[in-house]
Structures are given as structure tokens and as C-alpha cells.
Amino acid sequence: MLTKSQAKLFFLAGTIIFSVLFLGLSYDTHVNHVANQPYEKTITPAVIAGKHLWEDNNCMGCHTIFGEGAYYAPELTKVIDRRGEGYVKGLLMSPTPWGEHTSGRKMVAYGFSDEDAQNLVEYFKWAGTVDLNGFPAKPKYKIEANK
Ligand code: HEC
């Protein structure tokens, strides 16, 4: 059993050691890691404009990006890799609701201008460069059981 003064010392020493550790690691994160991430430097005005369009049009009401948002429509972090720039721009400018299937869910027909669609594409291109440790996982197109 610890005496009262030993318990006090244990508490104080523990608090001090872990506070110092916490501050040290926070400093290291900000100075050595966050500052060296290239993603901040590649945010162009077009990427910012695209992000504003993303927010103002509530794309997250249906989609996710970086895994955040709603699960009604596809994840869009790597959409440029998956679909290509022209395809994405085309569906954003489409005057009719775009969808791969004749019935079912469709993408909203925003009918964006060339400039707005390009800004959204720039935002997706930028999002696609961020290293997310393998997220989103590549889908398996072959069914394992049929090998
Ligand atoms: C009301 C729901 C809804 C909203 C809001 C919405 N979308 Fe979509 N979107 C969809 C659906 C559903 C699809 C998939 C259609 C399909 O696959 O047939 C889609 C598809 C897409 C695709 C192609 C994805 C792929 O993997 O093929 C892109 C890019 C896209 N949307 C961008 C946007 C952007 C940018 C916004 C905001 C400006 C937005 N969407 C807002 C429903 C929505």
C-alpha cells in the first residue's frame, strides 16, 4: 500500500512525465510531420474553389470524401483515378441526371459551368494525391470462389 505522501508523489510525477511527453510529441507532430506534408503546398486557388463548391452544393449529403459524408453515393477520394478527368467533368456538367443504370440512384444534374466543373475536378485531383495509407481499398472485381 502507498502512504498518502507516496500516492501524492506518484500522482504528481505521473502527471508531469506524461504532460511533458504529450507536449513533446505534439511539438514533434507539428514541426516535423505536419509541416513536411506536401499536401498543403499543392492547394491551388482552383482546389479551394472546388472545395467551396463541394460544401455549397452539399455533395456530402450523398457522397463521402476521405471517408466522411453519407453512404448513398460512391466514395470520391480516388474518383479521378477510377474514372478519369473527362468523365467526371462531363457528368458534373450534364444537364440530365447521370446514372449507369436505367433505374435507381442517379447523380444530381447540377449542370455546372466549365469553370466550376474544372474546379471540382481540381479538388478531386488534389484529394487523390493524399496518402491515406491505402484508403479507399481497391475493389475486387473477381469473385474469389470462381477461381
Ligand atoms: C442526392 C444525392 C447526390 C448528391 C447531393 C450528389 N451526388 Fe454525385 N452521385 C450521386 C449518385 C447516386 C451517383 C452514382 C450514380 C451511378 O453510379 O449510377 C453519383 C455519382 C457521382 C460521381 C461519379 C462517381 C463514380 O464513382 O462514378 C461524381 C464524380 C459525383 N457524383 C460528384 C458529385 C459532386 C461534386 C456533388 C456536389 C456538387 C455531388 N456528386 C452531389 C448522388 C448525388
Residues whose N, C-alpha, C, O or C-beta is under 5 A from the ligand:
A	BS01	HEC	L53 N57 N58 C59 G61 C62 Y72 A73 P74 E75 V79 V88 W98 G99 E100 H101 R105 K106 M107 V108 L120
